[in-house]
């Protein structure tokens, strides 16, 4: 399935959920926020939120510092 991840084209081979996308690209899950087509998706919904052709996903990883 053709999707866009952080502004770059990506062909998703997984089962079509947000969690399978994170697994596929090796992204961390802790301290991470996901946006799907401009909407923030709560982490509790990542395993059930389906992806469709041409979806746009933004993966935001929060890093603490001082």
C-alpha positions in Angstrom: 0.0 0.0 0.0 1.4 3.4 -0.9 1.4 5.9 2.0 3.5 8.9 3.0 5.5 8.8 6.2 7.0 12.0 7.5 6.7 13.5 4.1 8.4 10.6 2.2 6.7 8.0 0.0 6.6 4.6 1.6 5.2 1.2 0.5 3.7 -0.5 3.5 4.0 -4.3 3.5 2.4 -5.0 6.9 -1.2 -5.8 7.9 -2.3 -2.2 7.4 -2.3 -0.9 11.0 -0.3 1.9 12.6 1.5 -0.6 14.9 2.5 -2.8 12.0 3.9 0.3 10.2 6.0 1.2 13.3 7.2 -2.4 13.5 8.1 -2.5 9.8 10.2 0.7 9.9 11.7 -0.1 13.3 10.4 3.1 15.0 10.3 3.3 18.7 6.9 3.2 20.4 7.7 4.9 23.7 7.6 8.7 23.8 6.0 8.7 20.3 3.0 10.5 18.9 1.3 9.5 15.6 -0.7 11.7 13.3 -2.9 10.1 10.6 -4.1 12.6 7.9 -3.7 15.4 10.4 -5.4 13.8 13.3 -3.6 12.6 16.5 -4.2 8.9 17.1 -4.0 7.8 20.8 -1.4 5.0 21.3 -4.2 2.7 22.6 -5.7 2.8 19.1 -2.5 2.1 17.1 -3.1 -1.7 16.9 -6.6 -1.2 15.5 -6.3 1.9 13.4 -6.3 0.8 9.8 -4.3 2.4 7.1 -5.6 3.0 3.5 -4.0 3.9 0.2 -2.4 7.4 0.2 -2.7 8.0 3.9 -0.3 10.5 5.4 1.4 9.6 8.7 3.6 11.8 10.8 5.7 10.1 13.5 6.8 12.4 16.2 9.4 11.2 18.8 9.8 13.3 21.9 13.3 13.6 23.4 13.9 15.0 26.8 16.9 17.2 27.6 18.1 20.0 29.7 
